[in-house]
C-alpha cells in the first residue's frame, strides 16, 4: 500500500462540519473528522475518511457497531461524497472509519475500538462493499 497524500482536517472541512465544530450523525454521538487519506492501491484511488467518535465501543453504555454502522453510512453520504464532488475526485473506494481515540493511521492499540466500512460511489451515492 502506498500512501500518496494526506489531507488534514484543518484545510478541508465541509461546510456542515465546520459550522458545528463536529459532524452531527443520526445516533447523536460526537464525531470529528480526523483526516482524509488518499491511497493508490494497484493503480486505483482509495480515499480513507477517518473520524474520532469517543463514545463507540463494545462495553455497556457505548455505541456498538450496529448503531454506528448507520452513522458510518451517513458520514459517507453527507461528508465524504460532498468532499469527493468538490475536489473532482473519482475514487475506486471510499473507506470510512470511526475510532474511539485519535491514532496514527496503521497504528495498533489493543484498547482502542475502531469500526469501518468500504463503499463505491455510484451516481453520487455510497454503495456498501463487503471486504
N, C-alpha and C positions, 0 to 999 in steps of 0.2 A: 504494500500500500504506500503510495506516495502522497504526502500531504503538500499540496501545491500552494495553498494560501489560507490564511485565517482572517476572518473579518470579526473584529472585536465589537462588542455591544456599543461602545462609545459612539461610533460613527454611523451605524446602520439600523437604528431602531425604527420600527414602523410608527406611523402616527399614533395608533391606538396604544402601543406600549409606552411611547414617550410621554403621552399625555397623562397616563395613570401612574407612571413610575414603576409599573409592572404590567403584567398581562392578566386580564380577567378571564378566567376559564369557567366552564359550566359547573364544576364541583365547588367553586368559591374559594379554593385554596390560593395561597400566594405563589405566583410563578414569575420568575425573572429570567429573561434571556441572558445566558452566559456568553455565548459566542456562536458564530456560524463558521463552519469549516468547509472548505472546498477541496475535494479529493479527486484525483484522476485514477480510477481503478480500471486497468486494462483498456484505456482509451475512452472510458465513459466518465462523465461528470457526475459525481455524487455530492450532494450538499448535506451537511450534518448541522441541524439546528439543536443546540444544547441549552437546556433550561435547568434552573435550580428551583426545586419545589420542596422546601424543608419538611412539609407535613406528609410526604409519601413514606410508605413502609409497610411491613407485614405485621407489626405489633398492634395491639389494641389501641384504638383511638387514632390510628394513622389511616391515610387514604391508600387503599390497596389497588392492585393493578386493574381490576375490573372497573373501578371508578375512574382511575387515572387514564385508562385507555380512551375514554370519551374526551378527556382533556387533551390527550395527545392528538387525536383526530382533529379536534378544534384548533390546536396550535398549527397543525399542518395547513388547514384551510384558511385560517384567519391571520397567521403571521408568516408562515413560510411562502405560501402562494403569492401574497402581495409583494414580498421581497423578490421572489423569482421574476415576477412580471415587471417590477420597477427597474430591475437590473438586466432585463432582457437575457435571462439565462435559460438554458434548455437542459436541465439535469436528467440523467437516466433514472436516478433515485433520489429521494429525499428521506433522510433518517432523522426522526425526531426523538430526542431522549430527554428524560427528566431524572434528575438525581437529587437526593436529599441534602447534598452539600456540593460546593464547588470543588471540582477535581480537575487536574490536568488531563487532557484527552489521552486515553490509553493507560492511565494510571489505575492501579487496583487498590481497593481498600475493603477488607472483608466486613467492615462495619457499615459500609455505605449501601444504600438502596438505589438502584437505577432501573428504570423502565424505558423501553424503546420500541419503536415500530418503524417500518420502512414503507415507503409509498412510491408509486409512479404517478406522474401527472398525466391526466387525460382530459382534454378540453377545459383546462383550468381547475380541475377537481383532483383531490388526493384520493388515489385508489390504493388501499392497503395491500401490501405484498408480504407474503409469508417468507420468512428466512429459511 
